[in-house]
Amino acid sequence: MSARLAILYLTHQWGPVHVRRYRRLQEETRTVADCFVLFQAAGGETERKFAPDCKVYAFDPAALPATLGYPYLTKRGIVPGCPHYPLVDFCRQHSYPYYWLIENDVEFSGNWNRLVSACAQDPADLVAAHVVPHEADPGWIWWRSLAAPQRRPLDPAKLLRAFFPVYRISRQGLSYIDCMLQSGWRGHYEALIPTLLGAAGMSIRDIQHFGPLYLGTRQDPPHEVQHLDQLSTLRWRPPVSREEFVRRFRSDVIFHPIKQAWTFNGNTVDDLGKRNTIDGMK
């Protein structure tokens, strides 16, 4: 087994923004990880103009259920609930002790190597964001998606959920999830993965364990929220604008989701050819 880590940049698009984000991730983690583009090749498309030094693992979402041996959560496919399927497929083909998955609409206001190296000091099987038990949010819509083989009843006290735009999982943990899916378990991955790993006695860490890597706790705006700064920088919705990133900037913070065409290069925010320097950046 390789001592290096695998980092997978998950995307279904490949434009200037994605190239820049992948390149920074690749360059900043070069000494500790092998960085791949985990590319969704829609309709079987596999040809893209990737640079020769881009490590690309292309997958056809239509083929994954047959390849893996279990169906999607819904007929819609990977979304909702199954973005971990291509990672499981990759794990079957590539042996690493740990796998990082980073979605294409994530920005990090620090050096990616600092984050990866900090987590490398801890052997946790899962490192993810917003890890909470059922009792903390019993009304969450995706709890009901969890189903054990033979529809065995589930104990709410043992249910966990997490948020996965950026996460690290061990080979042991990912292989276990693969086996549980083959045995008949089903559910949205934000509940399925932490619940099954926790029940198996595997270790789980909120990424905040390694520092204040996201600000705030709310992942989508309830009615009482009057200002975006009351929301987490790592959330489901609404999108993080360039203006919010600049306003809330501090080093080593994860921001998601970003839907506009801007990137952070470690020193500046680049927006469609415009360069905006943030005071205090080093």
Phi, psi and omega in degrees: 000135180295142175279344178281163177265162170250132174243127183242122178265105187274123181206151172248005179231159177212086178237186182306320180296316183290323176300314182296316181294316178296316182298318179295317177301315181296312183293317186285342181247010187305325185282345186237348189213156168262123187254126183241150164269115176268094195257124176280110181266089185299137178064024180084002179297130179234344184269121175219157181272073175273144176296153183303330182270006173277124175272112186246129171242102182270143177224147176259111184301332179292335184267346188298316180303318178292322180294316185276330179096016175209153188277169170289165179294322177226171179288350181285341176109219185302317179252126009267153163092352186231030178294352177278348182301313178295332177290320176299317179300316178297317181300323178297332185260338186227120184265113174227155178290328180219150178233126170262138170238130182230122181285159188287351180250034178250139168234149179234130186272018176226194176273125183302330181296326178297318180293310182298317182291324178297316180290334181295342179282353183239131183275017183307143179284336178219130172236117183212180184256158173050050178281117182220151176278168180305317185297337180284338181206067186294342181271001181302132190295331189271358174303321186292347180283341182291131179214127177273160175304144183058021177055038177298142180294147180253144178272113181304332181293344182255004183273137177229154170224162179209176182239134196238027173297329174225121176204161175235137179223143180283159175299320178301314182294317182291321177295324177294317177300318177303313181296320181293323176294320177295331181279352176119357175295145177219156176156160175298134189297336179291338174257319185299310186296304181294325180296312182292318179294319179297317180294332179276000179082013177279155187274139181231135177234136164288140183299342175294344176302333184261012179132171179286073188275351166215152182258138176083168184237335184283132184261343171211153193281113169287173185298330185281349179284123182256345185217141182301330182292351173279348181267162176291148173288345180240096193216173177279314181203165349283173180301151175272121179275164174301321181296320178293319178302314180295317184292322184260011186300134164204159186292144173064051176234137179269136178237135179195142000264148179244117184248352177270163184272069173223154180222160174250128185256011182104338178228326185223163173259121180257123184228100177049047177092347178269141180244126184237109181276133178263126180302136177093352177290143178232000000 
